[in-house]
Amino acid sequence: MSNAAKEAVEIDIKYAGFIKRQTKQLQQTTAKYGKKLSSDMDYMAIKTISMEAREKLSKVRFDAQHDISMCKKSMR
């Protein structure tokens, strides 16, 4: 086995747990994008998000057809 192949196997083993956790977190985050935002939510009352995000969300009201992915695009 070449040194490069040995190194690749070593890296795979070394970071397998990290990659598994990151993959799970990515799947959980992806699943959240399908959830709907309420059009009558008081975004200014949500203290766990930044003031900038609260202001932007308050300016843009979403109807029931918009999802979090649309929100993400408008925040850019």
C-alpha positions in Angstrom: 0.0 0.0 0.0 1.4 3.4 -1.0 2.0 6.2 1.6 -0.8 8.2 0.1 -3.3 5.3 0.4 -2.2 4.7 4.0 -2.6 8.4 4.8 -6.1 8.4 3.2 -7.2 5.4 5.3 -5.8 7.0 8.4 -7.7 10.3 7.8 -10.9 8.3 7.1 -10.6 6.5 10.4 -9.5 9.6 12.3 -12.4 11.8 11.1 -15.2 9.1 10.8 -17.0 10.2 13.9 -16.8 13.9 13.0 -18.1 13.2 9.5 -20.9 11.1 10.9 -22.0 13.9 13.3 -21.8 16.5 10.5 -23.8 14.4 8.1 -26.5 13.9 10.8 -26.6 17.7 11.5 -26.9 18.4 7.8 -29.8 16.0 7.5 -31.5 17.7 10.5 -31.0 21.1 9.1 -32.2 20.1 5.6 -35.4 18.7 7.2 -36.1 22.0 8.8 -36.3 23.8 5.4 -39.6 22.2 4.7 -41.4 23.9 7.6 -43.6 26.9 7.1 -43.3 30.3 8.7 -46.3 31.9 10.3 -47.4 35.1 8.6 -48.5 36.7 11.9 -45.5 35.9 14.0 -44.0 38.7 16.1 -40.4 38.3 15.0 -39.3 41.2 17.3 -40.2 39.1 20.3 -37.8 36.3 19.4 -34.7 37.2 21.4 -32.6 34.2 20.3 -32.0 35.7 16.8 -30.0 38.8 15.9 -31.7 42.2 15.8 -30.8 42.4 12.1 -32.6 39.1 11.4 -35.6 40.2 13.4 -35.8 43.5 11.5 -35.6 41.8 8.1 -38.2 39.2 9.1 -40.5 41.9 10.3 -40.2 43.8 7.1 -41.0 40.8 4.9 -44.2 39.0 5.7 -44.6 35.5 4.3 -47.9 33.9 3.3 -48.6 30.2 3.9 -47.0 29.3 0.5 -43.5 30.5 1.4 -41.1 28.3 3.3 -37.9 28.8 5.1 -35.8 28.4 1.9 -37.5 31.6 0.6 -36.6 33.4 3.8 -33.0 32.3 3.5 -32.8 33.7 0.0 -34.3 37.1 1.1 -31.8 37.4 4.0 -28.8 37.4 1.6 
